Amino acid sequence: MVNHLWLKSRFWLDSLSKQQGSHDRQLNEYQHSLTQQFTRSIYDADLMAIDLEMTGLDPINDQIISIGLVPISKGTIPLVRAQHLMISIDGSVGQSAAVHGIVDHQLQDALPIDAAMAWLLRQTQGHILVAHHAPMDMAFIQQSLQNVFGQRVLLPFIDTLMIEKTRYLRQHGQLVEGCVRLGQSRERYHLPVYAGHNALIDAIACAELFLAQVSALGGLKQIKCHELVGLSK
């Protein structure tokens, strides 16, 4: 849990440094749009479930090849607003195709990473990101922002894996291998089985898991965002 006053002060100070050192207002405006979310309940907050597919697990040497987004609004998941973006890369997807099923020719007409990052900022502005194993996704986003804009941003996120890990340890005392993966976590809430490793499907699966977790923790209107938020920089 992160104190909401500390969160706001971090964002304010970071905004000052960007005003002094950068002429690019997009990142500053992105950060500013998030500060009002911290004290809102999960029910009232603007949230966006996100999942990435990548060529590997190293944010420096591997690349994002697809992004899945779906909003979480008032305890619902409006699928009509779900989006899936493919991203062109330097080189080949290589052996990672065996995991995500995306092959090189599918990326030939995809957006380049600079356009994809601008798109991501537009689509998620004002929304706290929700992801399963969020630090991994945030690391790839931050590295891509650094490559495209020359700087990173403060990214508040909610990690459904960490929520599940905390709940599981409370109930069972120790973790079992694989017990907090997305599919296994969903099983404990009697959620349906989905095919994995598609960014959009995994984003939807994450959103459903999150709503089930929050309901089990006390309810969408009782829990505030800052109680679950982590911060990536």
Residue frames as qw, qx, qy, qz and C-alpha x, y, z in Angstrom:
[[0.000, 0.888, 0.460, 0.000, 0.00, 0.00, 0.00],
 [0.420, 0.197, 0.013, 0.886, 1.27, 3.48, -0.89],
 [0.066, -0.620, -0.438, 0.647, 0.21, 6.62, 1.01],
 [0.405, 0.742, 0.469, 0.257, -1.82, 8.82, -1.34],
 [0.091, -0.980, 0.054, 0.169, -0.18, 12.05, -0.11],
 [0.500, -0.484, 0.563, 0.446, 3.27, 10.59, -0.81],
 [0.562, 0.368, 0.646, 0.363, 2.09, 9.54, -4.27],
 [0.230, 0.926, 0.287, 0.083, 0.82, 13.03, -5.08],
 [0.263, -0.882, 0.266, 0.286, 4.02, 14.67, -3.85],
 [0.596, -0.186, 0.635, 0.456, 6.15, 12.31, -5.97],
 [0.467, 0.597, 0.563, 0.330, 4.11, 13.16, -9.05],
 [0.018, 0.992, 0.108, -0.067, 4.29, 16.90, -8.34],
 [0.403, -0.714, 0.430, 0.379, 8.07, 16.85, -7.90],
 [0.585, 0.054, 0.676, 0.445, 8.57, 14.73, -10.99],
 [0.359, 0.810, 0.435, 0.163, 6.39, 17.11, -13.00],
 [0.136, -0.953, 0.131, 0.239, 8.57, 20.03, -11.91],
 [0.499, -0.437, 0.597, 0.450, 11.71, 18.26, -13.09],
 [0.527, 0.393, 0.658, 0.368, 10.13, 17.55, -16.47],
 [0.184, 0.952, 0.246, -0.010, 9.08, 21.17, -16.88],
 [0.252, -0.857, 0.330, 0.306, 12.66, 22.22, -16.24],
 [0.370, -0.430, 0.734, 0.373, 14.34, 19.61, -18.41],
 [0.326, 0.225, 0.849, 0.350, 11.99, 18.74, -21.27],
 [0.274, 0.191, -0.167, -0.928, 9.91, 20.49, -23.90],
 [0.373, -0.162, -0.831, -0.380, 7.73, 17.44, -24.34],
 [0.420, -0.228, 0.337, -0.811, 4.50, 18.06, -22.42],
 [0.746, -0.068, -0.510, -0.424, 2.89, 14.73, -23.24],
 [0.597, -0.057, -0.736, 0.316, 4.57, 12.79, -20.45],
 [0.024, 0.045, -0.469, 0.882, 3.97, 15.56, -17.92],
 [0.568, -0.082, -0.094, -0.814, 0.28, 15.75, -18.82],
 [0.721, -0.056, -0.673, -0.155, 0.06, 11.98, -18.61],
 [0.398, -0.054, -0.714, 0.574, 1.39, 11.98, -15.05],
 [0.187, -0.049, 0.268, -0.944, -0.79, 14.90, -13.97],
 [0.630, -0.120, -0.385, -0.664, -3.91, 13.10, -15.19],
 [0.649, -0.101, -0.751, 0.068, -3.30, 10.26, -12.72],
 [0.123, 0.184, -0.598, 0.770, -3.11, 12.16, -9.43],
 [0.540, -0.174, 0.113, -0.816, -6.87, 12.44, -8.93],
 [0.780, -0.023, -0.557, -0.285, -7.27, 8.65, -9.09],
 [0.347, 0.242, -0.799, 0.428, -5.35, 7.71, -5.94],
 [0.220, -0.027, 0.627, -0.747, -8.02, 8.56, -3.35],
 [0.682, 0.051, -0.231, -0.692, -10.90, 7.13, -5.37],
 [0.754, -0.112, 0.605, -0.229, -12.44, 3.79, -4.60],
 [0.302, -0.091, 0.849, 0.425, -11.82, 0.95, -7.04],
 [0.337, 0.623, 0.705, -0.038, -15.44, 1.38, -8.11],
 [0.170, 0.933, 0.170, -0.266, -15.04, 5.08, -8.94],
 [0.308, -0.621, 0.479, 0.538, -11.50, 5.03, -10.33],
 [0.703, 0.632, -0.198, -0.260, -10.53, 4.91, -13.99],
 [0.600, -0.415, 0.668, 0.142, -8.56, 1.70, -14.46],
 [0.677, 0.562, -0.350, -0.321, -7.09, -0.03, -17.50],
 [0.855, -0.221, 0.460, 0.095, -6.09, -3.70, -17.58],
 [0.402, 0.775, -0.436, -0.220, -3.06, -4.23, -19.78],
 [0.863, -0.193, 0.430, 0.180, -1.01, -7.13, -21.08],
 [0.250, 0.767, -0.486, -0.337, 2.02, -7.24, -23.34],
 [0.964, 0.094, 0.191, 0.161, 3.50, -9.93, -25.52],
 [0.069, -0.871, 0.436, 0.216, 7.24, -9.66, -26.01],
 [0.732, 0.482, -0.480, -0.022, 10.08, -11.39, -27.83],
 [0.632, 0.054, -0.644, 0.427, 11.60, -12.33, -24.47],
 [0.541, -0.724, -0.411, 0.116, 11.88, -11.32, -20.82],
 [0.531, -0.273, -0.044, 0.801, 14.70, -8.75, -20.99],
 [0.175, 0.896, 0.328, -0.242, 13.37, -5.17, -21.29],
 [0.134, -0.747, 0.367, 0.537, 16.69, -3.91, -22.66],
 [0.125, -0.310, 0.807, 0.488, 17.33, -6.50, -25.34],
 [0.179, 0.382, 0.893, 0.158, 13.83, -7.80, -26.13],
 [0.138, -0.040, -0.226, -0.964, 10.90, -5.95, -27.71],
 [0.465, 0.334, 0.573, -0.587, 7.15, -5.50, -27.26],
 [0.043, 0.043, 0.787, 0.614, 5.20, -7.03, -30.15],
 [0.296, -0.523, -0.610, -0.516, 1.60, -6.56, -28.98],
 [0.073, -0.042, 0.512, -0.855, -0.44, -4.68, -26.39],
 [0.292, -0.507, -0.760, -0.282, -3.89, -5.59, -25.10],
 [0.057, -0.074, 0.358, -0.929, -6.02, -3.04, -23.26],
 [0.332, -0.544, -0.694, -0.335, -9.45, -3.20, -21.64],
 [0.169, -0.482, 0.255, -0.821, -11.00, -0.63, -19.27],
 [0.337, -0.375, -0.819, 0.274, -12.39, -1.44, -15.84],
 [0.138, -0.277, -0.028, -0.951, -15.27, 0.92, -15.09],
 [0.592, -0.246, 0.182, -0.746, -17.78, 0.91, -12.21],
 [0.597, -0.180, 0.745, -0.238, -17.15, -2.75, -11.55],
 [0.830, 0.459, 0.284, -0.142, -17.64, -3.74, -15.19],
 [0.436, -0.312, 0.594, 0.599, -15.39, -4.61, -18.13],
 [0.554, 0.680, 0.135, -0.462, -16.72, -2.83, -21.25],
 [0.694, -0.038, 0.597, 0.400, -15.42, -5.15, -23.95],
 [0.487, 0.802, 0.312, 0.148, -16.61, -2.78, -26.67],
 [0.010, 0.970, -0.241, 0.023, -13.69, -0.53, -25.64],
 [0.795, -0.349, 0.411, 0.277, -11.09, -3.31, -25.61],
 [0.461, 0.828, -0.277, -0.158, -8.14, -2.81, -27.97],
 [0.869, -0.180, 0.348, 0.302, -5.33, -4.93, -29.37],
 [0.290, 0.903, -0.262, -0.177, -2.30, -3.37, -31.05],
 [0.924, 0.072, 0.125, 0.354, 0.47, -5.11, -32.97],
 [0.137, -0.921, 0.264, 0.254, 3.94, -3.52, -33.03],
 [0.794, 0.537, -0.228, 0.170, 6.67, -3.90, -35.63],
 [0.689, -0.649, 0.240, 0.215, 10.11, -4.83, -34.35],
 [0.228, 0.753, -0.597, -0.158, 13.73, -4.83, -35.40],
 [0.008, 0.318, -0.948, -0.011, 14.59, -8.33, -36.54],
 [0.556, -0.144, -0.735, -0.362, 12.56, -11.49, -36.01],
 [0.699, -0.500, 0.118, -0.498, 10.27, -12.73, -33.25],
 [0.182, 0.442, -0.865, 0.152, 12.43, -15.84, -33.25],
 [0.324, -0.118, -0.933, 0.098, 11.57, -18.68, -30.90],
 [0.193, 0.144, 0.509, -0.826, 9.17, -16.48, -28.91],
 [0.531, 0.045, -0.416, -0.737, 6.56, -17.29, -31.59],
 [0.463, -0.109, -0.880, 0.005, 6.15, -20.66, -29.89],
 [0.105, -0.276, -0.670, 0.682, 4.81, -18.83, -26.82],
 [0.250, 0.459, 0.259, -0.812, 2.58, -16.08, -28.23],
 [0.570, 0.440, 0.688, 0.086, 1.85, -17.47, -31.69],
 [0.292, 0.909, 0.006, -0.298, 2.74, -14.23, -33.50],
 [0.780, 0.068, 0.358, 0.509, 4.98, -14.70, -36.53],
 [0.324, -0.302, 0.187, 0.877, 7.04, -12.18, -38.47],
 [0.072, 0.314, 0.594, 0.737, 4.68, -11.58, -41.40],
 [0.235, -0.754, -0.613, -0.016, 1.90, -10.53, -38.99],
 [0.360, -0.721, -0.135, 0.577, 4.02, -7.56, -37.92],
 [0.480, 0.199, 0.398, 0.756, 4.87, -6.28, -41.39],
 [0.029, -0.618, -0.339, -0.708, 2.12, -3.62, -41.37],
 [0.518, -0.658, -0.480, 0.259, 2.14, -3.06, -37.60],
 [0.061, -0.984, 0.025, -0.167, 2.85, 0.29, -35.93],
 [0.551, 0.397, -0.473, 0.561, 6.47, 1.19, -35.15],
 [0.520, -0.381, -0.606, 0.467, 7.33, 1.46, -31.48],
 [0.110, -0.053, -0.157, 0.980, 7.35, 5.29, -31.41],
 [0.434, -0.228, -0.350, -0.798, 3.78, 5.46, -32.73],
 [0.638, -0.327, -0.695, -0.050, 2.77, 2.59, -30.44],
 [0.395, -0.252, -0.531, 0.706, 4.04, 4.37, -27.33],
 [0.147, -0.034, -0.022, -0.988, 2.25, 7.58, -28.31],
 [0.574, -0.264, -0.565, -0.530, -0.91, 5.50, -28.82],
 [0.578, -0.293, -0.708, 0.280, -0.47, 3.82, -25.44],
 [0.169, -0.138, -0.367, 0.904, -0.14, 7.14, -23.65],
 [0.354, -0.119, -0.230, -0.899, -3.29, 8.46, -25.33],
 [0.639, -0.257, -0.640, -0.341, -5.34, 5.36, -24.56],
 [0.640, -0.347, -0.607, 0.320, -4.29, 5.04, -20.92],
 [0.113, 0.325, -0.221, 0.912, -4.09, 8.71, -19.92],
 [0.483, -0.351, 0.164, -0.785, -5.96, 9.21, -16.66],
 [0.927, -0.157, -0.223, -0.259, -6.11, 5.46, -15.97],
 [0.412, -0.585, 0.690, -0.110, -4.21, 3.42, -13.40],
 [0.589, 0.336, -0.685, -0.266, -2.83, 0.31, -15.09],
 [0.786, -0.275, 0.459, -0.310, -3.75, -3.16, -13.84],
 [0.622, 0.475, -0.603, -0.151, -1.60, -6.13, -14.87],
 [0.949, -0.305, 0.073, -0.016, -0.66, -9.64, -13.78],
 [0.763, -0.182, 0.124, 0.608, 3.04, -9.58, -12.87],
 [0.195, 0.965, 0.174, -0.006, 2.90, -5.84, -13.49],
 [0.354, -0.770, 0.344, 0.404, 6.60, -5.05, -12.82],
 [0.568, 0.009, 0.656, 0.497, 7.54, -6.99, -15.96],
 [0.336, 0.736, 0.509, 0.294, 5.08, -5.10, -18.17],
 [0.129, -0.979, -0.048, 0.152, 6.03, -1.77, -16.57],
 [0.528, -0.514, 0.440, 0.513, 9.73, -2.44, -17.18],
 [0.485, 0.282, 0.628, 0.540, 9.11, -2.96, -20.90],
 [0.122, 0.901, 0.383, 0.160, 6.91, 0.14, -21.12],
 [0.327, -0.887, 0.108, 0.309, 9.47, 2.26, -19.27],
 [0.552, -0.266, 0.532, 0.585, 12.31, 1.06, -21.48],
 [0.384, 0.535, 0.597, 0.459, 10.26, 1.81, -24.60],
 [0.054, -0.973, -0.225, 0.014, 9.38, 5.29, -23.28],
 [0.466, -0.688, 0.299, 0.468, 13.06, 5.88, -22.60],
 [0.532, 0.039, 0.614, 0.582, 13.97, 4.79, -26.13],
 [0.241, 0.683, 0.563, 0.398, 11.23, 6.89, -27.78],
 [0.126, -0.946, -0.198, -0.222, 10.98, 10.01, -25.59],
 [0.427, 0.507, -0.432, 0.611, 14.37, 9.98, -23.89],
 [0.180, -0.308, 0.582, -0.731, 12.81, 9.72, -20.44],
 [0.270, -0.298, -0.915, 0.028, 10.56, 7.62, -18.26],
 [0.392, -0.505, -0.075, -0.765, 7.44, 8.52, -16.31],
 [0.261, -0.123, 0.785, -0.548, 6.05, 7.65, -12.91],
 [0.544, -0.086, -0.644, -0.531, 3.65, 4.80, -13.64],
 [0.494, -0.192, 0.623, -0.575, 1.25, 3.79, -10.87],
 [0.554, 0.082, -0.737, -0.378, 0.05, 0.23, -11.29],
 [0.741, -0.273, 0.414, -0.453, -1.93, -2.49, -9.55],
 [0.268, 0.372, -0.878, -0.140, -0.43, -5.98, -9.70],
 [0.854, -0.176, -0.092, -0.481, -2.97, -8.81, -9.54],
 [0.778, 0.150, -0.571, 0.216, -0.15, -11.32, -9.05],
 [0.180, 0.276, -0.586, 0.741, 1.01, -9.53, -5.89],
 [0.598, -0.253, 0.147, -0.746, -2.55, -9.31, -4.60],
 [0.921, -0.031, -0.301, -0.244, -2.96, -13.05, -5.13],
 [0.594, 0.264, -0.620, 0.441, 0.43, -13.86, -3.62],
 [0.134, -0.320, 0.486, -0.802, -0.46, -11.93, -0.46],
 [0.766, -0.156, 0.049, -0.621, -3.86, -13.63, -0.16],
 [0.880, 0.120, -0.458, -0.044, -2.42, -17.09, -0.85],
 [0.401, 0.295, -0.653, 0.571, 0.32, -16.73, 1.76],
 [0.388, -0.299, 0.364, -0.792, -2.22, -15.56, 4.31],
 [0.865, -0.056, -0.026, -0.498, -4.38, -18.61, 3.70],
 [0.971, 0.121, -0.203, 0.030, -1.75, -21.32, 3.12],
 [0.646, -0.694, 0.226, 0.224, 1.48, -20.07, 4.69],
 [0.355, -0.445, 0.602, 0.559, 3.72, -20.85, 1.72],
 [0.554, 0.548, -0.236, -0.581, 3.57, -20.72, -2.06],
 [0.784, 0.085, 0.601, 0.131, 3.32, -23.73, -4.34],
 [0.238, -0.242, 0.552, 0.762, 5.09, -23.49, -7.71],
 [0.033, -0.243, -0.683, -0.688, 2.79, -21.91, -10.29],
 [0.091, -0.558, -0.780, 0.270, 0.04, -21.16, -7.79],
 [0.046, 0.728, 0.232, -0.644, -0.16, -17.44, -8.58],
 [0.172, 0.010, 0.631, 0.756, 0.04, -17.64, -12.36],
 [0.376, 0.051, -0.104, -0.919, -2.88, -16.00, -14.12],
 [0.617, -0.091, -0.646, -0.440, -4.73, -19.21, -14.96],
 [0.485, -0.192, -0.787, 0.330, -4.25, -20.83, -11.56],
 [0.011, 0.114, 0.392, -0.913, -5.25, -17.62, -9.78],
 [0.485, -0.025, -0.273, -0.830, -8.45, -17.41, -11.81],
 [0.549, -0.145, -0.812, -0.132, -9.36, -21.00, -10.91],
 [0.233, -0.193, -0.720, 0.624, -9.59, -20.08, -7.22],
 [0.271, 0.273, 0.226, -0.895, -12.33, -17.57, -8.07],
 [0.522, 0.376, 0.764, -0.058, -14.15, -20.05, -10.35],
 [0.316, 0.707, -0.177, -0.608, -13.44, -17.93, -13.42],
 [0.906, 0.391, 0.138, -0.086, -13.49, -19.60, -16.86],
 [0.668, -0.280, 0.454, 0.520, -10.38, -20.98, -18.55],
 [0.460, 0.853, -0.054, -0.241, -9.04, -18.84, -21.41],
 [0.848, 0.291, 0.026, 0.443, -6.28, -19.59, -23.89],
 [0.420, -0.791, 0.034, 0.444, -3.21, -17.68, -22.71],
 [0.476, -0.300, 0.402, 0.722, -0.45, -15.63, -24.34],
 [0.209, 0.619, 0.461, 0.600, -2.69, -13.36, -26.38],
 [0.185, 0.070, -0.300, 0.933, -2.32, -9.81, -25.09],
 [0.427, -0.279, -0.148, -0.848, -5.99, -8.90, -25.37],
 [0.768, -0.309, -0.528, -0.193, -7.30, -12.16, -23.91],
 [0.599, -0.138, -0.538, 0.577, -4.82, -11.93, -21.04],
 [0.021, -0.189, 0.172, -0.967, -5.79, -8.30, -20.36],
 [0.630, -0.328, -0.284, -0.645, -9.46, -9.34, -20.13],
 [0.786, -0.217, -0.566, 0.124, -8.52, -12.31, -17.93],
 [0.382, 0.038, -0.438, 0.813, -6.55, -9.97, -15.67],
 [0.282, -0.283, -0.002, -0.917, -9.46, -7.52, -15.41],
 [0.758, -0.326, -0.415, -0.382, -11.86, -10.31, -14.43],
 [0.702, -0.132, -0.553, 0.429, -9.41, -11.63, -11.84],
 [0.166, 0.186, -0.298, 0.921, -8.93, -8.16, -10.38],
 [0.503, -0.354, -0.115, -0.780, -12.65, -7.57, -9.88],
 [0.836, -0.278, -0.465, -0.092, -12.96, -10.98, -8.20],
 [0.576, 0.022, -0.488, 0.655, -9.98, -10.23, -5.94],
 [0.058, -0.264, 0.194, -0.943, -11.30, -6.85, -4.85],
 [0.683, -0.367, -0.278, -0.567, -14.72, -8.30, -4.12],
 [0.829, -0.210, -0.487, 0.179, -13.06, -10.94, -1.93],
 [0.441, 0.114, -0.381, 0.805, -10.95, -8.29, -0.17],
 [0.063, -0.420, -0.530, 0.734, -13.91, -6.20, 0.90],
 [0.337, 0.755, 0.555, -0.093, -15.64, -4.66, -2.06],
 [0.483, 0.469, 0.281, 0.684, -15.17, -2.24, -4.94],
 [0.108, -0.854, -0.159, -0.484, -16.58, 0.74, -3.05],
 [0.686, -0.723, -0.014, 0.082, -14.65, 0.10, 0.16],
 [0.763, -0.224, 0.211, 0.568, -11.09, -0.25, -1.15],
 [0.146, 0.929, -0.102, -0.324, -9.20, 2.85, -2.30],
 [0.770, 0.596, -0.182, 0.137, -6.76, 2.78, -5.20],
 [0.106, 0.770, -0.544, 0.317, -3.78, 3.88, -3.11],
 [0.743, -0.394, 0.481, -0.248, -4.24, 0.77, -0.94],
 [0.913, 0.152, 0.368, 0.092, -3.25, -1.44, -3.89],
 [0.519, 0.845, -0.111, 0.061, -1.03, 0.80, -6.03],
 [0.748, -0.303, 0.201, 0.556, 2.65, 0.25, -6.68],
 [0.192, 0.931, -0.098, -0.294, 4.93, 2.68, -8.53],
 [0.829, 0.157, 0.282, 0.456, 7.27, 2.19, -11.49],
 [0.043, 0.945, -0.147, -0.290, 9.96, 4.67, -12.48]]
